[in-house]
Amino acid sequence: MDGVRFGDLPPSLCEDIGKHVSDYTVGFVTIDEESRDVDASVGGSGTLVRANNHHAILTAAHVLERLGGQQEVGLIIAGRYDPRIHRYVLQAETVTPLTVAYERRRRTRPGHPVFVRQ
């Protein structure tokens, strides 16, 4: 099957696609409040999804591993319509990791966990 290379697309189309995708993209950060100032480290990204009235964030297993069982995970939510500084925090006890698929070549590790709000 022939495909279209990303580099062959018009720049304006790529920009529009990026804007629409950003509406459904979430960044994860680990929060370190031990220091004098609050510090955050990038932990990965996910995609906002909804199925049968359940809202979730789809991410990869290596992202959950990087977050390392944090009690609080910061969320970076880009708002192209109403950008503002925010501090959204996901509390570990309010979500349930749920594996929806896995990589067949690596059976030892699930592939696409989803955070489902309880």
N, C-alpha and C positions, 0 to 999 in steps of 0.2 A: 504494500500500500504506500503510495506516495504521500508525503506530507508537506506542509509549508514550514519552512525554517523561520524561526522567530526574527532573525535578522532581515528577512525579506518582507516583513510586514511594515506598513507605513508607520512612522513614529507617532503620528496622532492617534492611530488605532491602539498602539502599545500603551500610550498614556491613558487612554480611555479604559482599557482593560485593567491597568494598574489601579485606577481610581475605584472601579467597581469591585475588584478583588479586595482592596483594603477595607471595604465595608464589612467584610466577613473574616478578617484576619485579626488574631489576638497574639500579642507577645507575652511570654512568661518571664518574670524576673524573680530571682531569690532576693529576699530582703534581709539585710544585716543591720540590726539596730544596736549592736554591741559597741560600735564606735561612737564617737561624739556626734557625728552626723549620720543620718540614715544613708546606707549605701545599698545599691542594687546591682546585681549581675544578671546579664541576659541568660535565660535558661532554655530558650527555644521559642517555637511558635505553634499556633494551632488555628483551626478554622471553625467558626461558629456554624453549627448545624442544628436542624430541628427535624424530628421524626415523630409522627403521631403525638404531637403536642408536648414532646420532651425536648428541652433545650440542652445542648451539650457543646463541648469543644473537642473536636477531633484532632489528635496529635499523634506523634510517633512514640514508640516505646523508649527510644534513646532520650527523648525529652523528659519523660517521667524519671528515668534513671538519673539524668543530670540534676533534676530538681531535688533528688535525694530525700524524699519523705519530709519535705519542709512542712511545718504547721501552717504557715502562711505563704501564699504565692501571689506576687503582684501581677496584675494584668495591665498590659499596655493596649489601649484601645484607641486606634486612630479614628478621629471623627472628621471626615472631610467637610461635613456640613456645619459642624459646630465644634471646631477644635478648641480644647481647653486643657489646662493642667489638671490632672486628676490623680487620685490614689485609690484605685480599685484593688481590693485584696480578696482573694479566694481562700476561705478557711478550709483546711483539709477535712475537718469533720462534717462539712456540708456537701461533700461530693463523693461519688462512688466511681472508681475506675472500672471501666467495662471494656473488655477486648472484643472488637468486632471483626478483626481479620488478623492474619499473621503471615509472615514471610515463610514460604515453604522450605526455602533453602536453610533457614536458621530456626529450627523447631524449638530451640532452647529459649527463645525470647519472643513475646508477642509483638505484633507489628503496629497496630493502630488502636491504641487505647482511646477511650472517650471519657471525659469527665461529665458525669450526669448529675445534675443538681438534685439533691434529695428533697 
